């Protein structure tokens, strides 16, 4: 009985120890900057196309730009982190696009190709029900986004200078 009361009396301390004072929104992707994490902009991808079925977000470039030649670290909290896939988007005149599938309208077949744009990510457990997502390769200059499986949400960012981004 004494052990139970000792454990119960230490619970408030454990709760304070796990509470770092930082509040993360469930399912939002954050990027590491100067020792803290800031949220990426959540955009809604619109799907369209006939022969190339694509997901597109508005604007040729992401507003959040991260430095080149540097390991990038991201965070998600209170969700299954394996659902979040990192993709490279292609910058076009007025939007950023990810080709999801190529469809042959003449023979009726389709080929899913979004996996070709997927970038492998290492997942590690972090404090407070959060997970750290780290690309397994250095991200080149360009446009990128995390998107959870089965969602039209895209958490967008760019690497490098806008003028040079592809």
C-alpha positions as CSV (number, residue, x, y, z in Angstrom):
1,X,0.0,0.0,0.0
2,X,2.8,2.4,0.8
3,X,4.4,1.7,-2.6
4,X,1.1,2.6,-4.3
5,X,0.8,5.9,-2.5
6,X,4.5,6.7,-3.2
7,X,3.9,6.1,-6.9
8,X,0.6,8.1,-6.9
9,X,2.3,11.0,-5.2
10,X,5.0,11.2,-7.8
11,X,2.6,11.4,-10.8
12,X,2.3,15.2,-10.7
13,X,6.1,15.4,-10.8
14,X,6.2,13.0,-13.8
15,X,3.5,15.0,-15.6
16,X,5.5,18.2,-15.1
17,X,8.7,16.5,-16.2
18,X,7.1,15.5,-19.5
19,X,5.5,18.9,-20.0
20,X,8.2,20.9,-21.8
21,X,5.9,23.9,-22.0
22,X,5.7,23.6,-25.8
23,X,2.3,22.8,-27.2
24,X,2.1,21.1,-30.6
25,X,-1.1,20.7,-32.6
26,X,-2.1,17.2,-33.4
27,X,-1.1,16.2,-36.9
28,X,0.8,19.4,-37.8
29,X,4.3,19.0,-39.2
30,X,6.9,21.3,-37.5
31,X,10.5,22.1,-38.7
32,X,13.5,22.6,-36.5
33,X,14.9,26.1,-36.4
34,X,17.4,27.5,-33.8
35,X,16.7,24.9,-31.1
36,X,12.9,25.0,-31.4
37,X,10.2,23.8,-33.7
38,X,8.0,26.0,-35.9
39,X,4.9,24.8,-37.9
40,X,5.0,24.3,-41.6
41,X,2.2,26.0,-43.6
42,X,-0.6,23.5,-44.2
43,X,-2.0,23.8,-47.7
44,X,-4.8,21.8,-49.4
45,X,-3.8,20.0,-52.5
46,X,-6.2,20.0,-55.4
47,X,-6.2,16.9,-57.6
48,X,-6.6,17.1,-61.4
49,X,-5.5,15.8,-64.7
50,X,-6.3,13.3,-67.4
51,X,-3.2,11.5,-68.6
52,X,-1.1,12.7,-65.6
53,X,-3.2,12.7,-62.4
54,X,-1.6,15.3,-60.1
55,X,-1.9,16.9,-56.7
56,X,-1.2,20.7,-56.9
57,X,-0.8,23.4,-54.3
58,X,-1.0,27.1,-55.2
59,X,2.1,29.2,-55.8
60,X,5.3,28.2,-57.5
61,X,7.3,28.3,-54.3
62,X,6.7,27.6,-50.6
63,X,6.8,30.6,-48.2
64,X,9.0,28.7,-45.7
65,X,12.5,28.3,-47.0
66,X,15.1,26.1,-45.3
67,X,18.9,26.2,-45.9
68,X,20.6,24.0,-48.4
69,X,23.3,21.4,-47.6
70,X,22.0,20.9,-44.1
71,X,20.3,18.0,-42.2
72,X,16.6,18.9,-41.9
73,X,14.6,17.7,-38.8
74,X,10.8,17.7,-38.6
75,X,8.3,16.8,-35.8
76,X,4.8,15.5,-35.6
77,X,2.8,14.8,-32.4
78,X,0.0,12.5,-31.3
79,X,-0.4,10.7,-34.6
80,X,1.0,7.7,-36.4
81,X,4.2,9.2,-37.9
82,X,4.5,6.5,-40.6
83,X,1.4,8.0,-42.3
84,X,3.4,11.2,-43.1
85,X,5.2,10.8,-46.5
86,X,7.7,13.3,-47.7
87,X,7.5,14.2,-51.4
88,X,9.4,16.4,-53.8
89,X,7.1,18.7,-55.8
90,X,7.8,20.2,-59.2
91,X,7.6,24.0,-59.3
92,X,5.5,25.2,-62.2
93,X,4.4,28.7,-63.3
94,X,1.6,29.2,-60.7
95,X,1.7,26.0,-58.5
96,X,3.7,23.1,-57.2
97,X,2.7,19.7,-58.5
98,X,3.2,16.0,-57.6
99,X,2.3,13.5,-60.3
100,X,0.3,10.8,-58.5
101,X,-0.5,8.5,-61.4
102,X,-0.1,8.2,-65.2
103,X,-3.2,7.1,-67.0
104,X,-3.3,5.6,-70.5
105,X,-6.7,6.8,-71.8
106,X,-6.4,4.6,-74.9
107,X,-6.0,1.3,-73.1
108,X,-7.5,2.2,-69.8
109,X,-4.6,1.4,-67.5
110,X,-2.9,3.5,-64.9
111,X,0.4,3.4,-63.1
112,X,0.8,4.9,-59.7
113,X,4.1,6.9,-59.6
114,X,3.9,9.1,-56.5
115,X,6.3,6.6,-54.8
116,X,9.0,7.7,-57.3
117,X,8.9,11.2,-55.7
118,X,8.7,9.9,-52.1
119,X,11.8,10.6,-50.0
120,X,12.6,8.0,-47.3
121,X,12.3,9.4,-43.7
122,X,13.8,8.0,-40.5
123,X,11.3,8.1,-37.6
124,X,12.4,8.4,-33.9
125,X,10.4,8.8,-30.8
126,X,10.7,12.2,-29.1
127,X,9.2,13.5,-25.8
128,X,5.6,14.2,-25.1
129,X,4.0,11.8,-27.7
130,X,6.0,13.4,-30.5
131,X,8.1,11.9,-33.2
132,X,11.1,13.2,-35.1
133,X,11.2,12.8,-38.9
134,X,14.5,13.1,-40.6
135,X,15.0,12.7,-44.4
136,X,17.5,9.9,-45.0
137,X,19.1,11.9,-47.8
138,X,20.2,15.6,-47.9
139,X,17.4,17.5,-49.6
140,X,18.5,19.3,-52.8
141,X,17.3,22.8,-53.8
142,X,13.6,22.5,-54.6
143,X,10.0,22.3,-53.3
144,X,8.9,19.6,-50.8
145,X,5.9,18.7,-48.7
146,X,4.8,16.2,-46.1
147,X,1.4,14.6,-46.7
148,X,-0.4,12.1,-44.6
149,X,-1.8,9.0,-46.3
150,X,-5.4,9.5,-47.4
151,X,-5.4,13.2,-46.9
152,X,-5.3,16.3,-49.2
153,X,-3.3,18.2,-46.6
154,X,0.2,19.2,-47.6
155,X,2.7,20.7,-45.2
156,X,5.0,22.6,-47.6
157,X,8.5,24.0,-47.5
158,X,11.3,24.8,-49.9
159,X,15.1,24.2,-49.8
160,X,17.4,27.0,-51.0
161,X,16.8,30.3,-52.6
162,X,13.5,30.9,-54.5
163,X,15.3,32.2,-57.6
164,X,17.2,28.9,-58.0
165,X,14.5,26.5,-56.8
166,X,13.4,23.9,-59.3
